[in-house]
Amino acid sequence: MASVKRTVIRAKKGPAPEAVLSGDRVVVHDARIAGQLAARNFGEVKDKMLYLNLYEASLLVDEGKLSVEKGGKKLSLKELMRSGEKANDGFAMKYDVFKDLRLFRGYVVKSGIKFGCDFVVYPRGKTPGNSHSKWMVHVMPESARVDYSEITRAARLATNVKKSMLFATATERGPVYYEICHVRM
């Protein structure tokens, strides 16, 4: 009986992806990159992996510091931003504010969802876990009309948690910030 030579073709296993889009989060699998990003106050470490929100991931992709895949396909910034828009109305406008605060002004910016706002911002030199954020940021379109009761609610909430309230709007010239705070006279 003649022997039959079998050839087994195996898929080439390429390098593991740096990060993968999973729902409204980006999971960084590369331990070296995860460590570098966590040291710069990006994301949240859980189970030895780094979880980035879509604003953080978009900024890192925009800056060429991270590549993100979904289903084995590398995503462009535009595709990642599209995922952000599906998860969060006004994502592009909020991303402009996030990018301005984090990249150009040098603040650590985190999600403000537990405070009922878009972001919380830490003063320069302060970090989550070691200090408290200073500002709560609510981003709105330049054409938005805000009534007095909304401003009052936001200012009271910010005062109760010992923060100042910033209303931000993205304009053609860049984000503009309006600070609302309690003043004792």
Stockholm file with secondary structure:
# STOCKHOLM 1.0

chainA/1-185         MASVKRTVIRAKKGPAPEAVLSGDRVVVHDARIAGQLAARNFGEVKDKMLYLNLYEASLLVDEGKLSVEKGGKKLSLKELMRSGEKANDGFAMKYDVFKDLRLFRGYVVKSGIKFGCDFVVYPRGKTPGNSHSKWMVHVMPESARVDYSEITRAARLATNVKKSMLFATATERGPVYYEICHVRM
#=GR chainA/1-185 SS CCCCCCCCCCCCCCCCCSEEEETTEEEECCHHHHHHHHHTTCSEEETTEEEEEHHHHHHHHHTTSCCEEETTEECCHHHHHHHHHHHSTTHHHHHHHHHIIIIISCCEEEECGGGTSSEEEECTTCCBTTBCCCEEEEECCTTCCCCHHHHHHHHHHHHHTTCEEEEEEEETTEEEEEEECCCCC
#=GC SS_cons         CCCCCCCCCCCCCCCCCSEEEETTEEEECCHHHHHHHHHTTCSEEETTEEEEEHHHHHHHHHTTSCCEEETTEECCHHHHHHHHHHHSTTHHHHHHHHHIIIIISCCEEEECGGGTSSEEEECTTCCBTTBCCCEEEEECCTTCCCCHHHHHHHHHHHHHTTCEEEEEEEETTEEEEEEECCCCC
//
